[in-house]
Amino acid sequence: MSGTTTAAAALRRRAAGAGANRWVVLVVLCVSLLLVALDATVLHVAVPAVTEDLKPGAIELLWIVDVYPLVCASLLILFGTLGDRVGRRRILLLGYGLFGIASGLAACAHSAQVLILARALLGVGGAMIMPATLSILRQVFPDRRERAVAIGVWSAVAAVGAAVGPLLGGFLLEHFWWGSVFLVNIPLMLISLPIGRLLLPESRGDRNGPWDVVGALMAAGGLFGVVLGVKRLGGGEPVDSAWTVAPLLVGAVLLVLFVRRQRRRTHPLVDLSMFRRPAFSTSVGCIVLAMLALVGLELIAAQYLQLVLGLSPLQTGLRLLPLTFAAMAAGLFGARMLRRFGPRRMVCSGFCLTAVSVLTLTAMGGRDNTGLLLFGFLLLGFGLEMTLFGAYESMLSESPPDQAGGAAAIGETSYQLGAGIGIALLGSVMNAAYAPGLRSVPGVPTSASASAGHSLGEAYDIAARLGGVRGAALRDAARHAFVHGLHVTLLVSAGLLLLGAVMALRLPRIMHCEVPAAAVAVPAPREVTQSRVSA
Protein backbone atom coordinates (compact mmCIF):
# COMPACT_ATOMS: atom_id res chain seq x y z
CA MET A 1 0.00 0.00 0.00
CA SER A 2 2.81 2.37 0.93
CA GLY A 3 4.58 1.51 -2.35
CA THR A 4 1.48 2.42 -4.33
CA THR A 5 1.14 5.70 -2.43
CA THR A 6 4.80 6.54 -3.04
CA ALA A 7 4.47 5.78 -6.76
CA ALA A 8 1.35 7.96 -7.00
CA ALA A 9 3.11 10.80 -5.22
CA ALA A 10 6.06 10.50 -7.60
CA LEU A 11 3.72 10.65 -10.58
CA ARG A 12 2.06 13.77 -9.15
CA ARG A 13 5.45 15.43 -8.64
CA ARG A 14 6.49 14.53 -12.16
CA ALA A 15 3.23 15.89 -13.61
CA ALA A 16 3.65 19.09 -11.63
CA GLY A 17 7.16 19.52 -12.97
CA ALA A 18 6.00 18.92 -16.52
CA GLY A 19 3.17 21.40 -16.03
CA ALA A 20 5.55 24.04 -14.77
CA ASN A 21 7.86 23.43 -17.71
CA ARG A 22 5.05 23.94 -20.21
CA TRP A 23 4.85 27.58 -19.19
CA VAL A 24 8.62 27.97 -19.41
CA VAL A 25 8.41 26.57 -22.93
CA LEU A 26 5.71 29.16 -23.69
CA VAL A 27 8.07 31.96 -22.59
CA VAL A 28 10.79 30.64 -24.94
CA LEU A 29 8.31 30.40 -27.81
CA CYS A 30 7.05 33.94 -27.15
CA VAL A 31 10.60 35.30 -27.31
CA SER A 32 10.92 33.59 -30.70
CA LEU A 33 7.71 35.19 -31.93
CA LEU A 34 8.71 38.60 -30.55
CA LEU A 35 11.90 38.41 -32.58
CA VAL A 36 10.11 37.70 -35.86
CA ALA A 37 7.37 40.28 -35.21
CA LEU A 38 9.94 42.98 -34.40
CA ASP A 39 11.93 42.32 -37.55
CA ALA A 40 8.83 42.54 -39.72
CA THR A 41 8.26 46.21 -38.79
CA VAL A 42 11.50 47.61 -37.35
CA LEU A 43 13.00 48.37 -40.79
CA HIS A 44 10.13 50.66 -41.84
CA VAL A 45 11.47 53.68 -39.95
CA ALA A 46 15.05 52.98 -41.11
CA VAL A 47 14.28 53.15 -44.84
CA PRO A 48 15.28 56.85 -45.21
CA ALA A 49 18.62 56.24 -43.45
CA VAL A 50 19.29 53.12 -45.56
CA THR A 51 18.46 55.08 -48.73
CA GLU A 52 20.85 57.88 -47.80
CA ASP A 53 23.72 55.53 -46.91
CA LEU A 54 23.52 52.71 -49.51
CA LYS A 55 21.98 54.74 -52.38
CA PRO A 56 19.78 51.85 -53.63
CA GLY A 57 17.79 52.17 -56.84
CA ALA A 58 14.00 52.17 -56.77
CA ILE A 59 13.81 48.42 -57.50
CA GLU A 60 16.52 47.62 -54.96
CA LEU A 61 14.75 49.65 -52.29
CA LEU A 62 11.52 47.79 -53.02
CA TRP A 63 13.29 44.45 -52.59
CA ILE A 64 15.00 45.57 -49.37
CA VAL A 65 11.58 46.19 -47.83
CA ASP A 66 9.59 43.34 -49.41
CA VAL A 67 12.01 40.42 -49.69
CA TYR A 68 11.68 39.46 -45.99
CA PRO A 69 7.87 38.93 -45.92
CA LEU A 70 7.96 37.54 -49.46
CA VAL A 71 10.51 34.82 -48.70
CA CYS A 72 8.99 34.11 -45.30
CA ALA A 73 5.46 33.62 -46.66
CA SER A 74 6.61 31.39 -49.53
CA LEU A 75 8.59 28.99 -47.29
CA LEU A 76 6.16 28.56 -44.40
CA ILE A 77 4.59 25.34 -45.73
CA LEU A 78 7.99 23.92 -46.69
CA PHE A 79 9.51 24.33 -43.23
CA GLY A 80 6.29 23.66 -41.35
CA THR A 81 5.93 20.23 -42.92
CA LEU A 82 9.68 19.58 -42.73
CA GLY A 83 9.44 20.17 -38.98
CA ASP A 84 6.72 17.51 -38.79
CA ARG A 85 9.16 15.17 -40.52
CA VAL A 86 12.60 15.82 -38.94
CA GLY A 87 11.60 17.48 -35.67
CA ARG A 88 10.00 20.82 -34.88
CA ARG A 89 12.54 21.73 -32.21
CA ARG A 90 15.39 21.05 -34.60
CA ILE A 91 13.93 23.34 -37.27
CA LEU A 92 13.26 26.05 -34.68
CA LEU A 93 16.85 25.98 -33.39
CA LEU A 94 18.24 26.07 -36.93
CA GLY A 95 15.98 29.07 -37.56
CA TYR A 96 17.41 30.77 -34.46
CA GLY A 97 20.97 30.32 -35.71
CA LEU A 98 20.20 31.49 -39.25
CA PHE A 99 18.28 34.50 -37.93
CA GLY A 100 21.22 35.58 -35.80
CA ILE A 101 23.76 35.19 -38.63
CA ALA A 102 21.52 37.03 -41.11
CA SER A 103 20.98 39.85 -38.60
CA GLY A 104 24.72 40.38 -38.28
CA LEU A 105 25.11 40.33 -42.06
CA ALA A 106 22.31 42.90 -42.48
CA ALA A 107 23.79 45.21 -39.84
CA CYS A 108 27.18 45.21 -41.58
CA ALA A 109 25.85 45.40 -45.16
CA HIS A 110 27.92 47.75 -47.31
CA SER A 111 25.70 47.59 -50.39
CA ALA A 112 22.04 47.21 -51.30
CA GLN A 113 22.67 43.76 -52.77
CA VAL A 114 24.17 42.46 -49.52
CA LEU A 115 21.26 43.90 -47.52
CA ILE A 116 18.75 42.22 -49.85
CA LEU A 117 20.56 38.89 -49.40
CA ALA A 118 20.58 39.32 -45.63
CA ARG A 119 16.88 40.19 -45.58
CA ALA A 120 16.14 37.11 -47.68
CA LEU A 121 18.05 34.94 -45.18
CA LEU A 122 16.06 36.57 -42.38
CA GLY A 123 12.92 35.52 -44.26
CA VAL A 124 14.18 31.93 -44.40
CA GLY A 125 14.88 32.01 -40.66
CA GLY A 126 11.46 33.51 -39.97
CA ALA A 127 9.78 30.77 -42.01
CA MET A 128 11.58 28.17 -39.88
CA ILE A 129 10.65 29.85 -36.60
CA MET A 130 6.98 30.87 -37.08
CA PRO A 131 5.24 27.53 -37.78
CA ALA A 132 7.55 25.73 -35.33
CA THR A 133 6.42 27.95 -32.44
CA LEU A 134 2.74 27.24 -33.07
CA SER A 135 3.20 23.51 -33.70
CA ILE A 136 5.30 23.05 -30.52
CA LEU A 137 2.66 25.01 -28.62
CA ARG A 138 0.01 22.66 -30.04
CA GLN A 139 1.94 19.64 -28.79
CA VAL A 140 3.05 20.97 -25.39
CA PHE A 141 -0.45 22.10 -24.38
CA PRO A 142 -2.71 19.10 -25.12
CA ASP A 143 -5.49 20.38 -22.88
CA ARG A 144 -7.57 22.84 -24.88
CA ARG A 145 -8.25 25.14 -21.92
CA GLU A 146 -4.53 25.54 -21.19
CA ARG A 147 -3.78 25.85 -24.90
CA ALA A 148 -6.28 28.69 -25.19
CA VAL A 149 -4.45 30.58 -22.44
CA ALA A 150 -1.11 29.91 -24.17
CA ILE A 151 -2.42 31.13 -27.54
CA GLY A 152 -3.74 34.26 -25.83
CA VAL A 153 -0.29 35.06 -24.43
CA TRP A 154 1.31 34.17 -27.79
CA SER A 155 -1.02 36.50 -29.72
CA ALA A 156 -0.54 39.32 -27.19
CA VAL A 157 3.23 39.07 -27.69
CA ALA A 158 2.71 39.24 -31.46
CA ALA A 159 0.75 42.47 -31.03
CA VAL A 160 3.47 43.93 -28.81
CA GLY A 161 6.21 43.03 -31.32
CA ALA A 162 4.40 44.60 -34.26
CA ALA A 163 3.83 47.84 -32.33
CA VAL A 164 7.20 48.08 -30.60
CA GLY A 165 9.14 47.54 -33.87
CA PRO A 166 8.76 51.08 -35.27
CA LEU A 167 9.19 52.70 -31.84
CA LEU A 168 12.33 50.69 -31.10
CA GLY A 169 13.66 51.42 -34.59
CA GLY A 170 13.06 55.15 -34.11
CA PHE A 171 14.88 55.13 -30.75
CA LEU A 172 17.88 53.26 -32.16
CA LEU A 173 18.10 55.56 -35.18
CA GLU A 174 18.23 58.60 -32.93
CA HIS A 175 21.29 57.23 -31.11
CA PHE A 176 23.03 54.80 -33.52
CA TRP A 177 23.36 53.98 -37.23
CA TRP A 178 20.69 52.16 -39.21
CA GLY A 179 22.35 48.74 -38.81
CA SER A 180 21.51 48.81 -35.11
CA VAL A 181 17.89 47.89 -35.92
CA PHE A 182 19.21 44.45 -36.93
CA LEU A 183 21.79 44.04 -34.17
CA VAL A 184 19.00 44.03 -31.58
CA ASN A 185 18.16 40.49 -32.80
CA ILE A 186 21.53 39.02 -31.85
CA PRO A 187 21.27 39.25 -28.02
CA LEU A 188 17.82 37.65 -28.19
CA MET A 189 19.25 34.84 -30.31
CA LEU A 190 22.21 34.30 -27.99
CA ILE A 191 19.74 33.84 -25.14
CA SER A 192 17.07 31.84 -27.01
CA LEU A 193 19.38 29.30 -28.68
CA PRO A 194 20.90 27.66 -25.57
CA ILE A 195 17.70 27.97 -23.53
CA GLY A 196 15.65 26.50 -26.37
CA ARG A 197 18.14 23.66 -26.80
CA LEU A 198 17.87 22.83 -23.09
CA LEU A 199 14.14 23.26 -22.45
CA LEU A 200 12.16 22.79 -25.66
CA PRO A 201 10.82 19.26 -26.25
CA GLU A 202 11.30 17.52 -29.57
CA SER A 203 8.20 16.32 -31.39
CA ARG A 204 7.47 14.91 -34.82
CA GLY A 205 4.43 14.03 -36.87
CA ASP A 206 3.67 11.05 -39.06
CA ARG A 207 6.93 9.95 -40.75
CA ASN A 208 5.43 7.25 -42.94
CA GLY A 209 6.56 7.53 -46.55
CA PRO A 210 9.10 9.93 -48.07
CA TRP A 211 8.94 13.68 -47.61
CA ASP A 212 7.52 15.23 -50.78
CA VAL A 213 10.43 17.47 -51.87
CA VAL A 214 8.84 18.28 -55.23
CA GLY A 215 5.56 19.23 -53.56
CA ALA A 216 7.38 21.45 -51.06
CA LEU A 217 9.16 23.29 -53.87
CA MET A 218 5.90 23.66 -55.81
CA ALA A 219 4.22 25.17 -52.76
CA ALA A 220 7.14 27.54 -52.18
CA GLY A 221 7.23 28.65 -55.84
CA GLY A 222 3.47 29.06 -56.01
CA LEU A 223 3.24 31.13 -52.85
CA PHE A 224 6.23 33.24 -53.94
CA GLY A 225 4.50 34.09 -57.21
CA VAL A 226 1.11 34.84 -55.68
CA VAL A 227 2.50 36.96 -52.83
CA LEU A 228 4.81 38.84 -55.23
CA GLY A 229 1.92 39.61 -57.58
CA VAL A 230 -0.33 40.71 -54.71
CA LYS A 231 2.40 42.97 -53.31
CA ARG A 232 2.93 44.60 -56.71
CA LEU A 233 -0.80 45.28 -56.93
CA GLY A 234 -0.69 46.76 -53.45
CA GLY A 235 2.23 48.95 -54.50
CA GLY A 236 0.13 50.56 -57.22
CA GLU A 237 1.50 48.61 -60.18
CA PRO A 238 -0.86 48.33 -63.20
CA VAL A 239 -3.05 45.23 -63.24
CA ASP A 240 -2.08 44.52 -66.85
CA SER A 241 1.67 44.80 -66.17
CA ALA A 242 3.58 41.66 -67.21
CA TRP A 243 5.59 41.79 -63.97
CA THR A 244 2.32 41.67 -62.03
CA VAL A 245 0.28 39.23 -64.11
CA ALA A 246 3.08 36.71 -64.76
CA PRO A 247 3.90 35.99 -61.08
CA LEU A 248 0.20 35.70 -60.24
CA LEU A 249 -0.49 33.27 -63.09
CA VAL A 250 2.62 31.14 -62.53
CA GLY A 251 2.00 31.08 -58.78
CA ALA A 252 -1.66 30.13 -59.19
CA VAL A 253 -0.79 27.32 -61.63
CA LEU A 254 1.86 25.93 -59.28
CA LEU A 255 -0.55 25.99 -56.33
CA VAL A 256 -3.25 24.19 -58.37
CA LEU A 257 -0.71 21.54 -59.38
CA PHE A 258 0.40 21.29 -55.76
CA VAL A 259 -3.16 20.63 -54.58
CA ARG A 260 -3.69 17.97 -57.28
CA ARG A 261 -0.39 16.31 -56.35
CA GLN A 262 -1.27 16.21 -52.66
CA ARG A 263 -4.65 14.61 -53.36
CA ARG A 264 -3.03 11.80 -55.35
CA ARG A 265 -0.23 10.95 -52.91
CA THR A 266 -0.55 8.22 -50.29
CA HIS A 267 1.54 10.29 -47.87
CA PRO A 268 0.85 13.93 -48.77
CA LEU A 269 2.99 16.82 -47.64
CA VAL A 270 -0.13 18.61 -46.33
CA ASP A 271 -3.26 16.67 -45.42
CA LEU A 272 -5.81 18.67 -47.41
CA SER A 273 -8.61 16.66 -45.80
CA MET A 274 -8.26 19.12 -42.89
CA PHE A 275 -10.09 21.64 -45.08
CA ARG A 276 -13.10 19.32 -45.13
CA ARG A 277 -13.58 20.11 -41.47
CA PRO A 278 -15.81 23.20 -41.37
CA ALA A 279 -14.08 24.60 -38.27
CA PHE A 280 -10.62 24.37 -39.86
CA SER A 281 -11.48 25.86 -43.25
CA THR A 282 -13.66 28.54 -41.66
CA SER A 283 -10.88 29.50 -39.25
CA VAL A 284 -8.41 29.91 -42.11
CA GLY A 285 -10.89 32.11 -43.99
CA CYS A 286 -11.50 34.23 -40.88
CA ILE A 287 -7.74 34.79 -40.45
CA VAL A 288 -7.47 35.99 -44.05
CA LEU A 289 -10.41 38.41 -43.69
CA ALA A 290 -9.26 39.74 -40.32
CA MET A 291 -5.72 40.43 -41.58
CA LEU A 292 -7.11 41.91 -44.78
CA ALA A 293 -8.97 44.49 -42.72
CA LEU A 294 -6.21 45.12 -40.17
CA VAL A 295 -3.21 45.72 -42.44
CA GLY A 296 -5.08 47.76 -45.02
CA LEU A 297 -6.67 49.97 -42.36
CA GLU A 298 -3.40 50.45 -40.45
CA LEU A 299 -1.65 51.55 -43.64
CA ILE A 300 -4.36 54.05 -44.56
CA ALA A 301 -4.70 55.25 -40.95
CA ALA A 302 -0.97 55.98 -40.78
CA GLN A 303 -1.22 58.04 -43.98
CA TYR A 304 -4.24 59.91 -42.60
CA LEU A 305 -2.51 60.72 -39.33
CA GLN A 306 0.68 61.95 -40.98
CA LEU A 307 -0.51 63.60 -44.20
CA VAL A 308 -3.95 64.90 -43.26
CA LEU A 309 -3.49 65.69 -39.56
CA GLY A 310 0.21 66.54 -39.93
CA LEU A 311 1.51 64.28 -37.12
CA SER A 312 5.14 63.15 -37.00
CA PRO A 313 6.03 59.43 -37.40
CA LEU A 314 6.59 59.13 -33.64
CA GLN A 315 3.27 60.84 -32.86
CA THR A 316 1.59 58.52 -35.38
CA GLY A 317 3.06 55.47 -33.66
CA LEU A 318 1.86 56.73 -30.30
CA ARG A 319 -1.67 57.34 -31.67
CA LEU A 320 -1.79 53.73 -32.88
CA LEU A 321 -0.62 52.31 -29.53
CA PRO A 322 -4.19 52.06 -28.12
CA LEU A 323 -4.93 49.57 -30.89
CA THR A 324 -2.02 47.45 -29.68
CA PHE A 325 -2.94 47.70 -25.99
CA ALA A 326 -6.52 46.67 -26.79
CA ALA A 327 -5.22 43.71 -28.81
CA MET A 328 -3.01 42.68 -25.87
CA ALA A 329 -5.99 42.81 -23.51
CA ALA A 330 -8.12 40.70 -25.85
CA GLY A 331 -5.30 38.16 -26.16
CA LEU A 332 -4.80 37.88 -22.40
CA PHE A 333 -8.54 37.56 -21.68
CA GLY A 334 -9.22 35.50 -24.81
CA ALA A 335 -9.15 32.10 -23.09
CA ARG A 336 -11.78 33.18 -20.58
CA MET A 337 -13.99 34.63 -23.34
CA LEU A 338 -13.58 31.49 -25.43
CA ARG A 339 -14.70 29.25 -22.55
CA ARG A 340 -17.69 31.46 -21.84
CA PHE A 341 -18.90 32.25 -25.36
CA GLY A 342 -17.48 29.45 -27.51
CA PRO A 343 -15.63 29.83 -30.85
CA ARG A 344 -18.67 30.77 -32.92
CA ARG A 345 -19.91 33.66 -30.79
CA MET A 346 -16.39 34.88 -30.00
CA VAL A 347 -15.19 35.14 -33.60
CA CYS A 348 -18.54 36.45 -34.85
CA SER A 349 -18.65 39.07 -32.08
CA GLY A 350 -15.06 40.06 -32.85
CA PHE A 351 -15.92 40.70 -36.48
CA CYS A 352 -19.04 42.67 -35.54
CA LEU A 353 -17.16 44.75 -32.95
CA THR A 354 -14.49 45.53 -35.53
CA ALA A 355 -17.13 46.53 -38.07
CA VAL A 356 -18.66 48.91 -35.51
CA SER A 357 -15.24 50.46 -34.88
CA VAL A 358 -14.66 50.91 -38.61
CA LEU A 359 -18.05 52.56 -39.08
CA THR A 360 -17.29 54.82 -36.09
CA LEU A 361 -14.05 55.92 -37.75
CA THR A 362 -15.99 57.16 -40.80
CA ALA A 363 -16.65 60.27 -38.69
CA MET A 364 -12.98 61.22 -39.13
CA GLY A 365 -12.56 64.45 -41.06
CA GLY A 366 -9.91 66.98 -41.89
CA ARG A 367 -9.44 67.99 -38.26
CA ASP A 368 -8.00 66.02 -35.37
CA ASN A 369 -10.54 64.29 -33.13
CA THR A 370 -8.49 62.58 -30.44
CA GLY A 371 -11.41 61.06 -28.55
CA LEU A 372 -12.95 59.54 -31.66
CA LEU A 373 -9.64 58.05 -32.80
CA LEU A 374 -8.93 56.63 -29.34
CA PHE A 375 -12.36 55.00 -29.10
CA GLY A 376 -12.21 53.66 -32.66
CA PHE A 377 -8.69 52.22 -32.33
CA LEU A 378 -9.51 50.59 -28.97
CA LEU A 379 -12.56 48.86 -30.47
CA LEU A 380 -10.60 47.94 -33.58
CA GLY A 381 -7.74 46.32 -31.68
CA PHE A 382 -9.98 44.43 -29.25
CA GLY A 383 -12.37 43.18 -31.91
CA LEU A 384 -9.69 42.03 -34.34
CA GLU A 385 -7.72 40.24 -31.65
CA MET A 386 -10.89 38.45 -30.50
CA THR A 387 -11.33 37.28 -34.08
CA LEU A 388 -7.73 36.19 -34.63
CA PHE A 389 -7.53 34.49 -31.24
CA GLY A 390 -10.68 32.45 -31.76
CA ALA A 391 -9.74 31.56 -35.33
CA TYR A 392 -6.20 30.44 -34.49
CA GLU A 393 -7.36 28.42 -31.49
CA SER A 394 -10.06 26.65 -33.50
CA MET A 395 -7.67 25.98 -36.40
CA LEU A 396 -5.02 24.40 -34.16
CA SER A 397 -7.54 22.39 -32.15
CA GLU A 398 -9.13 20.98 -35.31
CA SER A 399 -5.79 19.86 -36.79
CA PRO A 400 -4.38 16.38 -36.03
CA PRO A 401 -1.37 16.49 -33.66
CA ASP A 402 0.90 14.80 -36.22
CA GLN A 403 0.01 17.54 -38.74
CA ALA A 404 0.61 20.42 -36.31
CA GLY A 405 3.49 21.87 -38.34
CA GLY A 406 1.53 21.83 -41.59
CA ALA A 407 -1.55 23.32 -39.90
CA ALA A 408 0.52 26.07 -38.29
CA ALA A 409 2.14 26.81 -41.65
CA ILE A 410 -1.30 27.08 -43.29
CA GLY A 411 -2.42 29.49 -40.57
CA GLU A 412 0.68 31.68 -40.90
CA THR A 413 0.43 31.59 -44.71
CA SER A 414 -3.19 32.73 -44.57
CA TYR A 415 -2.05 35.50 -42.20
CA GLN A 416 0.57 36.70 -44.71
CA LEU A 417 -1.76 36.37 -47.71
CA GLY A 418 -4.50 38.29 -45.89
CA ALA A 419 -2.04 41.09 -45.13
CA GLY A 420 -0.89 41.28 -48.76
CA ILE A 421 -4.40 41.13 -50.19
CA GLY A 422 -5.54 43.77 -47.70
CA ILE A 423 -2.92 46.26 -48.87
CA ALA A 424 -3.71 45.53 -52.52
CA LEU A 425 -7.52 45.52 -52.25
CA LEU A 426 -8.11 48.38 -49.83
CA GLY A 427 -5.30 50.38 -51.43
CA SER A 428 -7.00 50.00 -54.81
CA VAL A 429 -10.36 51.05 -53.34
CA MET A 430 -8.68 54.05 -51.75
CA ASN A 431 -7.04 55.12 -55.01
CA ALA A 432 -10.26 54.64 -57.00
CA ALA A 433 -12.17 56.88 -54.59
CA TYR A 434 -9.36 59.45 -54.19
CA ALA A 435 -8.35 60.18 -57.79
CA PRO A 436 -11.72 61.47 -59.16
CA GLY A 437 -11.74 64.27 -56.59
CA LEU A 438 -8.70 65.86 -58.28
CA ARG A 439 -9.71 65.69 -61.94
CA SER A 440 -10.77 69.31 -62.12
CA VAL A 441 -9.41 71.65 -59.48
CA PRO A 442 -10.19 75.33 -60.36
CA GLY A 443 -7.07 77.19 -61.45
CA VAL A 444 -4.83 74.10 -61.45
CA PRO A 445 -3.45 72.71 -64.76
CA THR A 446 -5.00 69.41 -65.82
CA SER A 447 -1.61 67.68 -65.96
CA ALA A 448 -0.85 68.74 -62.38
CA SER A 449 -4.26 67.52 -61.18
CA ALA A 450 -3.76 64.16 -62.91
CA SER A 451 -0.34 63.68 -61.29
CA ALA A 452 -1.71 64.67 -57.90
CA GLY A 453 -4.32 61.92 -58.25
CA HIS A 454 -1.63 59.24 -57.80
CA SER A 455 -1.20 59.80 -54.04
CA LEU A 456 -1.67 62.42 -51.36
CA GLY A 457 2.08 62.74 -50.84
CA GLU A 458 2.61 63.46 -54.54
CA ALA A 459 -0.25 65.99 -54.46
CA TYR A 460 1.49 67.86 -51.64
CA ASP A 461 4.76 67.95 -53.61
CA ILE A 462 3.01 69.35 -56.69
CA ALA A 463 1.12 71.89 -54.55
CA ALA A 464 4.41 73.08 -53.05
CA ARG A 465 5.89 73.57 -56.55
CA LEU A 466 2.82 75.48 -57.76
CA GLY A 467 2.72 77.71 -54.69
CA GLY A 468 0.35 80.60 -54.10
CA VAL A 469 -3.41 80.29 -54.48
CA ARG A 470 -3.21 77.41 -56.97
CA GLY A 471 -1.01 75.35 -54.65
CA ALA A 472 -3.28 75.99 -51.69
CA ALA A 473 -6.35 75.01 -53.75
CA LEU A 474 -4.71 71.74 -54.88
CA ARG A 475 -3.58 70.89 -51.36
CA ASP A 476 -7.05 71.53 -49.93
CA ALA A 477 -8.74 69.50 -52.68
CA ALA A 478 -6.30 66.61 -52.16
CA ARG A 479 -7.00 66.52 -48.42
CA HIS A 480 -10.77 66.46 -49.00
CA ALA A 481 -10.39 63.77 -51.67
CA PHE A 482 -8.26 61.63 -49.36
CA VAL A 483 -10.78 61.89 -46.51
CA HIS A 484 -13.56 60.92 -48.95
CA GLY A 485 -11.50 57.95 -50.16
CA LEU A 486 -10.86 56.96 -46.55
CA HIS A 487 -14.60 56.92 -45.81
CA VAL A 488 -15.31 54.74 -48.87
CA THR A 489 -12.51 52.36 -47.91
CA LEU A 490 -13.82 52.08 -44.35
CA LEU A 491 -17.31 51.22 -45.64
CA VAL A 492 -15.88 48.50 -47.91
CA SER A 493 -13.85 47.16 -45.00
CA ALA A 494 -16.95 47.10 -42.78
CA GLY A 495 -18.75 45.05 -45.44
CA LEU A 496 -15.89 42.53 -45.55
CA LEU A 497 -15.90 42.29 -41.76
CA LEU A 498 -19.65 41.58 -41.70
CA LEU A 499 -19.02 38.90 -44.33
CA GLY A 500 -16.50 37.41 -41.92
CA ALA A 501 -19.11 37.47 -39.15
CA VAL A 502 -21.46 35.44 -41.35
CA MET A 503 -18.63 33.03 -42.21
CA ALA A 504 -17.89 32.55 -38.49
CA LEU A 505 -21.36 31.04 -37.98
CA ARG A 506 -19.88 27.76 -39.31
CA LEU A 507 -17.59 27.46 -36.27
CA PRO A 508 -18.54 25.17 -33.35
CA ARG A 509 -20.95 26.69 -30.86
CA ILE A 510 -19.15 25.38 -27.77
CA MET A 511 -15.52 24.72 -26.88
CA HIS A 512 -14.79 20.99 -26.64
CA CYS A 513 -12.06 20.40 -24.08
CA GLU A 514 -10.98 16.82 -24.68
CA VAL A 515 -7.27 16.02 -24.31
CA PRO A 516 -5.66 14.44 -27.42
CA ALA A 517 -3.92 11.16 -26.85
CA ALA A 518 -0.82 12.03 -28.88
CA ALA A 519 0.46 14.74 -26.57
CA VAL A 520 4.15 15.42 -26.06
CA ALA A 521 5.35 15.21 -22.48
CA VAL A 522 7.54 18.10 -21.40
CA PRO A 523 10.31 16.72 -19.17
CA ALA A 524 11.37 18.36 -15.92
CA PRO A 525 14.79 20.04 -15.95
CA ARG A 526 16.51 17.09 -14.20
CA GLU A 527 14.99 14.64 -16.69
CA VAL A 528 16.25 16.78 -19.57
CA THR A 529 19.79 16.68 -18.19
CA GLN A 530 19.70 12.95 -17.53
CA SER A 531 18.33 12.15 -21.00
CA ARG A 532 21.09 14.17 -22.65
CA VAL A 533 23.79 12.47 -20.55
CA SER A 534 22.46 9.02 -21.37
CA ALA A 535 22.19 9.92 -25.06
Secondary structure, 3 states (H helix, E strand, C coil): CHHHHHHHHHHHHHHHHHHHHHHHHHHHHHHHHHHHHHHHHCCHHHHHHHHHHHCCCHHHHHHHHHHHHHHHHHHHHHHHHHHHHHCHHHHHHHHHHHHHHHHHHHHCCCCHHHHHHHHHHHHHHHHHHHHHHHHHHHHHCCCHHHHHHHHHHHHHHHHHHHHHHHHHHHHHHHHCCCCHHHHCHHHHHHHHHHHHHHHCCCCCCCCCCCCCHHHHHHHHHHHHHHHHHHHHHHCCCCCCCHHHHHHHHHHHHHHHHHHHHHHHCCCCCCCHHHHHCHHHHHHHHHHHHHHHHHHHHHHHHHHHHHHHCCCCHHHHHHHHHHHHHHHHHHHHHHHHHHHHHHHHHHHHHHHHHHHHHHHHHCCCCCCCCHHHHHHHHHHHHHHHHHHHHHHHHHHHHHCCHHHHHHHHHHHHHHHHHHHHHHHHHHHHHHHHHHHHHHCCCCCCCHHHHHHHCCCHHHHHHHHHHHCHHHHHHHHHHHHHHHHHHHHHHHHHHHHHHHHHHHHHHHCCCCCCCCCCCCCCCCCCHHHHHHHHHHC
